[in-house]
Amino acid sequence: MTTPESMDHQGTTARPWGLRTLAVHAGQAPDPATGAIAPPIVATSAFAYDDFDVGERRFNGQAPGYVYSRFANPTVAAFERKMAALEGGESAVGFASGMAAISASLLGLLKAGDTVACVGTLYGGTDGVMRSLLPRLGVSVRHFRSVEALCTGLEAGTRIVYVETPSNPTLEVIDVRQVARMAREAGAISVADNTFATPCLTQPLALGVDVVVHSATKFISGHGDATGGVAVGSAELMGLVRSAGMGQLGGCLSPHEAAMLLRGLKTLPLRVDAACTSAEAVAHWLQSHPAVARVYYPGLSMHPGHGVAVQQMRRFGAIVSLDLRGGRAAARRFLDGLRIVTQAVSVGDADSLACHPASTTHHGMPEAVRLANGVSDALVRMSVGVEDTEDLLADIAQALARV
Ligand SMILES: Cc1ncc(COP(=O)(O)O)c(C=O)c1O
């Protein structure tokens, strides 16, 4: 019988599995004990071992087997195998949230005296780690506005080069192939936050990146009912991330959440595809609306990152941001006028969501930095869900009429 552990990404046919097949089958198979197709939720904190010697050898890593769910758990392991397969990585580590995955990846790979180089705009929480947590621990962080700035400013000996693409909330598209090459030449580890693109649109590891991180709370869950994170990369790097993240920081993913994320992943390619179709329609439609000063969407030919997006994204994503004429007051009227689109800060749900980044996700960013990063008071971010395109367009049109 095929067991989850014996499943590879090739399946039984000669041809490697496509993304939709991987999303359904990779990393899991019917439970050998019961035949259950859905992965059993192994809700236990510890695992019994037969005798003293087995316990000692499992703890030393000399014998296979689970010992304690903070270190590893079968349901979490199935999620990790599926994520590794989807991102094309050797190994993955699941976490309690995206921020747990990001901070554990950074803390697992850095020491005092190291330098991190960040490129472009980052999610507010990540920006906080870069501007406050890491400097307090003796890590220098340098911020580069663009890949061009990184080209001239990246110093040899930098430990990590960190990017997020497309970025939150202005949808900057960073050329990850170029960043990964520059990082390698400088002897640095490249880390990419792939939350907005998902492996359905971009696989950073195939473009040369060393570590991919995700807020699994977003598209991976897809239903707004689970919180999680994941890091994917080589077995060597993930060993460092796991020992810091689980052994010392302890931000482990619960088996209940892992089961939710596994369920969400089955439909990831279908949901992302449907949302991209609507997002493309919404972005094009918004472009000619008189209340809208600017639309940020990598699929638009006027978007500064369009050329790179064509190279590294299969489609252009489900997030559309817009600057409204009339500043914060206009943004407030638009958001308060939406009926189908819900006001909330997350992204990647089946439900369309919209928020005002300046007063929510990016409120902690110093104002000058926020404005320099294009997060104006007039900016609204929309995460397009899987509702009917025509219904979304009608809802957005009636809310814009109030602006
Ligand atoms: C791009 C990006 N990365 C990381 C995070 C943090 O993820 P979590 O909220 O799951 O900790 C977020 C949250 O919004 C995000 O948008």
Ligand as a Chemical Component Dictionary entry (heavy atoms), coordinates in Angstrom:
data_LIG
# 
_chem_comp.id                   LIG 
_chem_comp.type                 NON-POLYMER 
_chem_comp.pdbx_formal_charge   0 
_chem_comp.three_letter_code    LIG 
# 
loop_
_chem_comp_atom.comp_id 
_chem_comp_atom.atom_id 
_chem_comp_atom.alt_atom_id 
_chem_comp_atom.type_symbol 
_chem_comp_atom.charge 
_chem_comp_atom.model_Cartn_x 
_chem_comp_atom.model_Cartn_y 
_chem_comp_atom.model_Cartn_z 
_chem_comp_atom.pdbx_ordinal 
LIG C1 C1 C 0 3.249  39.044 2.778  1  
LIG C2 C2 C 0 3.004  38.654 4.201  2  
LIG N1 N1 N 0 3.934  37.952 4.856  3  
LIG C3 C3 C 0 3.753  37.575 6.146  4  
LIG C4 C4 C 0 2.602  37.899 6.837  5  
LIG C5 C5 C 0 2.445  37.449 8.276  6  
LIG O1 O1 O 0 1.633  36.313 8.336  7  
LIG P1 P1 P 0 0.747  35.879 9.618  8  
LIG O2 O2 O 0 -0.306 36.911 9.791  9  
LIG O3 O3 O 0 0.225  34.528 9.246  10 
LIG O4 O4 O 0 1.686  35.839 10.773 11 
LIG C6 C6 C 0 1.604  38.599 6.185  12 
LIG C7 C7 C 0 0.350  38.953 6.908  13 
LIG O5 O5 O 0 -0.472 39.694 6.448  14 
LIG C8 C8 C 0 1.801  39.002 4.834  15 
LIG O6 O6 O 0 0.868  39.700 4.160  16 
# 
loop_
_chem_comp_bond.comp_id 
_chem_comp_bond.atom_id_1 
_chem_comp_bond.atom_id_2 
_chem_comp_bond.value_order 
_chem_comp_bond.pdbx_ordinal 
LIG C1 C2 SING 1  
LIG C2 N1 SING 2  
LIG C2 C8 DOUB 3  
LIG N1 C3 DOUB 4  
LIG C3 C4 SING 5  
LIG C4 C5 SING 6  
LIG C4 C6 DOUB 7  
LIG C5 O1 SING 8  
LIG O1 P1 SING 9  
LIG P1 O2 DOUB 10 
LIG P1 O3 SING 11 
LIG P1 O4 SING 12 
LIG C6 C7 SING 13 
LIG C6 C8 SING 14 
LIG C7 O5 DOUB 15 
LIG C8 O6 SING 16 
# 
